[in-house]
Amino acid sequence: MKGIFAFLVALAMMLTSCTSWRKDMRLYSNDTEVSDRRMQEILEALKSEDIGTLKDMFGKGVLDETENFEDSCQTLLSFFQGEVKKWERIRYSSTGHSGKDGNWYKIYSWYRVETDKEKYLFFMVDYTKNTVEPQFIGLYTLRVIHEEDEDTQFTYMEDMELPGICCPGIKNEEI
């Protein structure tokens, strides 16, 4: 009995000492909830064709770095066709940095979206925290493709992490 008690005390000490050294360390991650909420916001903006709402999701730094951001929004609105029937998260990942210069945290998410006209894949990068470059808090990347183009248009996430909206592989007759 003493051995079990000593083990539980030691385990409790290890758990509290591991988490107390970093304030931003979390025992529970709500990344999927944050990501799903962002996806819902994007789909609502697409449905209502609301460029202003789409623009507000992106960090100011992204808007400053991206040429013709509103044209990219218009291209996306033209590209994305139909009423959403269903959508699902197919993958997510996250990464962060904490150092003397500050910290940041971002979520990578992949979604499959089916409308009554087409099937799409969405990839997004969302900075939920950034004290290093706070102008980038918010959506950083939104990439939308036809599902059938996955093999040629979805590459490594590092290669797709570009500021702004990207709809690669669009045929001229689609816009």
NORZINOR-V287457 format. One line per field, one symbol per residue. ss: DSSP state (h for helix, s for strand, l for the rest). A space follows every 10 residues. Layout:
ss: ???
//
This chain:
ss: lhhhhhhhhh hhhhhhhhhh llllllllll hhhhhhhhhh hhhhhhhlll hhhhhhhslh hhhhhlllhh hhhhhhhhhl lllsssssss sssssssssl lsssssssss ssssslllss ssssssssss lllhhhlsss sssssshhhh hhhlllhhhh lllsssllll lhhhl
//
